[in-house]
Amino acid sequence: MQYYIVEFSKYAIALLMGIYTLEAFLALGKKRNDENKSVYVRQDVYMFIIQFLAYLSMCMQTGQIEYLFFYAFLQIALFSTIVLYQMIYPKSNRLLVNNMCLLLSVGFIMLTRLDYDKAIKQFFIVVVALVAALVIPFFIHKLKFIKHLKWLYGIVGIAALGVVLVLGQVTHGSKISYTIAGITLQPSEFVKIIFVFFIASLLYKSADLKNVIVSAILAAVHVLIFYRIFIYAFDCQPQLFVSDCRIPLWRRCCGCRI
């Protein structure tokens, strides 16, 4: 019975992920949330079934019922996130929230299979992050001055990467972090967010040619520092979303070999 459940779960999960993805693309063709309500509800059902099958398989293979308890708490957290987002921000993009929850659930499935204890720790971190994600948009909407701090965001982002470049510790061949008072910091994770704030605050009033050029120049500065940081890597494995796309292309265009 265990063998049949595990094998069935493999194909069912793949099928449900395919259906979820297809409906996500079809939902993009409709502008209003109310036109896709049935789609969003079905996506939630697919997501919860996928998680149940995955954790049931882990429970069957290991014989540990703790996996199902973890699944239950994870479902409560994700379902609460979806419901609260709709209650607090009725005009929020439901598809985006669903995709966020799906990616979180997939990440937890992989992490739980690798290390259950680390998955528990990560779960508490995610819960705190989800609570912050519910609160932060409210303050951003109320604190109007935040959208006027574009140069501060740009300077802080470049300075944070510059500190890593100068003082960073080499980890697996890359300079990605530095330590202050025994606390290890990885500024690149914060720069991802700060950079988005910079571009948004720069272009929110006008996306004319001048602002586009300025944003491109500042983006190029970020990428140059990224490239300089990761040039220390033995295999140059990029760890930022921008370097994922640009560093391999940059190396090929420049004929750079590392």
C-alpha positions in Angstrom: 0.0 0.0 0.0 2.8 2.4 0.9 4.4 1.8 -2.6 1.2 2.6 -4.4 0.5 5.8 -2.4 4.0 7.1 -3.0 3.9 6.3 -6.7 0.4 7.8 -7.1 1.6 11.0 -5.3 4.4 11.5 -7.7 2.1 11.6 -10.8 -0.7 13.4 -9.0 1.6 16.2 -7.8 3.1 16.7 -11.3 -0.4 16.7 -12.8 -1.8 19.2 -10.3 1.3 21.5 -10.7 0.7 21.5 -14.4 -3.0 22.4 -14.1 -2.2 25.1 -11.5 0.4 26.6 -13.9 -2.0 26.5 -16.9 -4.8 28.2 -14.9 -2.3 30.8 -13.7 -1.4 31.8 -17.2 -5.1 31.8 -18.3 -5.9 34.1 -15.3 -3.5 36.6 -16.6 -5.8 37.4 -19.5 -8.4 38.8 -17.2 -7.8 42.1 -15.5 -10.3 41.9 -12.6 -10.0 39.6 -9.6 -13.7 38.9 -9.5 -13.5 37.3 -13.0 -11.1 34.7 -11.7 -12.6 33.9 -8.3 -13.3 30.3 -9.3 -9.7 29.9 -10.7 -8.2 31.2 -7.5 -10.3 28.8 -5.4 -9.2 25.9 -7.5 -5.6 26.9 -7.3 -5.9 26.9 -3.5 -7.4 23.4 -3.6 -4.6 22.2 -5.9 -1.9 23.7 -3.6 -3.3 22.1 -0.5 -3.7 18.7 -2.2 -0.1 18.9 -3.5 1.2 19.5 0.0 -0.9 16.8 1.5 0.3 14.2 -0.9 3.9 15.3 -0.4 3.8 15.1 3.3 1.8 11.9 3.3 4.5 10.3 1.2 7.2 11.5 3.6 5.1 10.2 6.5 4.6 6.8 4.8 8.3 6.4 4.0 9.7 7.4 7.3 6.9 6.3 9.6 7.0 9.6 11.5 3.6 11.2 12.1 5.3 14.6 12.8 5.3 15.3 9.1 1.5 15.4 9.0 1.4 17.7 12.1 3.8 20.0 10.3 1.7 19.9 7.2 -1.4 21.0 9.3 0.4 24.0 10.8 1.8 25.0 7.4 -1.7 24.8 5.9 -3.1 27.0 8.7 -0.3 29.6 8.1 -0.8 29.7 4.3 -4.6 29.7 4.4 -4.5 32.5 7.0 -2.2 34.5 4.7 -4.6 34.2 1.7 -7.7 35.1 3.7 -6.1 38.0 5.6 -4.6 39.5 2.4 -8.1 39.5 0.9 -9.6 41.1 4.0 -7.0 43.7 4.6 -6.2 44.5 0.9 -9.3 43.7 -1.1 -7.6 45.1 -4.3 -4.5 43.0 -3.9 -3.5 40.6 -6.7 -4.9 37.2 -5.6 -2.9 35.4 -8.3 0.3 36.9 -6.9 -0.6 35.8 -3.3 -1.5 32.3 -4.5 1.8 32.0 -6.4 3.7 33.2 -3.3 2.1 30.6 -1.1 2.7 27.9 -3.7 6.4 28.6 -3.9 6.6 28.7 -0.1 4.9 25.3 0.1 7.2 23.8 -2.5 10.2 25.2 -0.6 9.0 23.7 2.6 8.4 20.3 1.0 12.0 20.2 -0.2 13.4 21.5 3.0 11.4 19.1 5.2 12.6 16.2 3.1 16.2 17.3 3.6 16.1 18.3 7.3 12.9 18.3 9.4 14.5 20.4 12.2 15.6 23.1 9.8 12.2 23.2 8.3 10.7 23.9 11.7 13.1 26.8 12.3 12.4 28.1 8.8 8.7 27.9 9.4 8.8 30.3 12.3 10.9 32.7 10.3 8.4 32.5 7.4 5.5 33.2 9.8 7.2 36.3 11.1 7.9 37.4 7.5 4.3 36.8 6.5 3.1 39.0 9.4 5.5 41.7 8.3 4.3 41.4 4.7 0.7 42.0 6.0 1.7 45.1 7.9 4.4 46.8 5.8 2.1 47.7 2.8 -0.2 49.6 5.2 2.7 51.7 6.5 4.1 52.3 3.0 0.7 53.6 2.0 0.4 55.9 5.0 4.0 57.1 5.1 4.1 59.1 1.9 7.7 60.3 2.3 9.0 56.8 1.7 8.5 57.2 -2.1 10.7 60.3 -2.1 13.8 58.5 -0.7 15.1 57.2 -4.1 18.6 58.5 -3.7 18.9 57.2 -0.2 17.9 53.7 -1.4 20.4 53.8 -4.3 23.3 55.0 -2.0 22.5 52.5 0.7 22.4 49.6 -1.7 25.7 50.5 -3.4 27.3 51.2 0.0 26.1 47.8 1.4 27.6 46.0 -1.6 30.8 48.1 -1.4 31.3 47.0 2.2 31.0 43.3 1.2 33.5 44.0 -1.6 36.1 45.5 0.8 35.4 43.6 4.1 33.6 40.5 3.0 34.6 37.0 4.0 35.2 34.5 1.3 32.7 31.7 1.4 32.9 28.9 -1.2 35.1 31.2 -3.2 32.7 34.2 -3.1 32.6 37.3 -1.0 29.0 37.3 0.1 29.0 38.3 3.8 30.9 40.0 6.6 30.8 39.7 10.4 30.2 42.5 12.9 30.4 41.7 16.7 30.0 38.0 16.0 27.0 38.5 13.8 27.3 37.5 10.2 25.4 39.7 7.7 24.7 39.1 4.0 23.7 42.5 2.7 23.0 41.2 -0.8 19.7 39.8 0.6 18.6 43.3 1.7 19.9 45.0 -1.4 17.4 43.0 -3.5 14.6 44.8 -1.6 16.3 48.2 -1.5 17.0 48.1 -5.2 13.3 47.4 -5.9 12.4 50.4 -3.7 14.9 52.5 -5.5 13.5 51.7 -9.0 9.9 52.1 -7.9 10.5 55.5 -6.2 12.5 56.7 -9.2 9.9 55.8 -11.8 6.6 56.2 -9.9 6.0 59.8 -11.1 7.4 59.6 -14.5 9.1 56.9 -16.6 10.6 59.4 -19.1 13.9 58.8 -20.9 15.9 60.7 -18.2 14.7 58.6 -15.3 15.1 55.4 -17.3 18.7 56.3 -18.1 19.4 57.2 -14.5 17.9 53.9 -13.3 20.0 52.0 -15.9 23.2 53.7 -14.8 22.5 52.9 -11.1 21.5 49.3 -12.0 24.8 49.0 -13.9 26.7 50.1 -10.8 25.0 47.5 -8.8 25.8 44.8 -11.4 29.5 45.9 -11.6 29.8 45.4 -7.9 28.0 42.1 -8.1 30.4 41.0 -10.8 33.4 42.1 -8.8 32.1 40.3 -5.7 31.5 37.0 -7.5 34.7 37.1 -9.5 36.3 35.6 -6.4 34.2 32.5 -6.9 35.9 29.3 -8.0 32.9 28.3 -10.1 31.2 31.7 -10.1 27.8 30.5 -9.0 25.5 33.6 -8.9 23.2 34.0 -5.9 21.2 37.1 -6.8 18.3 37.3 -9.2 20.1 40.0 -11.3 23.4 38.2 -11.5 21.5 35.0 -12.5 20.7 36.7 -15.8 23.5 39.2 -16.4 26.7 37.8 -15.1 26.9 34.8 -17.4 25.9 37.0 -20.4 28.5 39.6 -19.3 31.3 37.0 -19.0 30.5 35.6 -22.5 30.3 39.0 -24.1 33.6 40.0 -22.5 35.3 36.7 -23.2 36.0 36.4 -19.5 37.1 33.0 -18.2 37.2 32.3 -14.5 
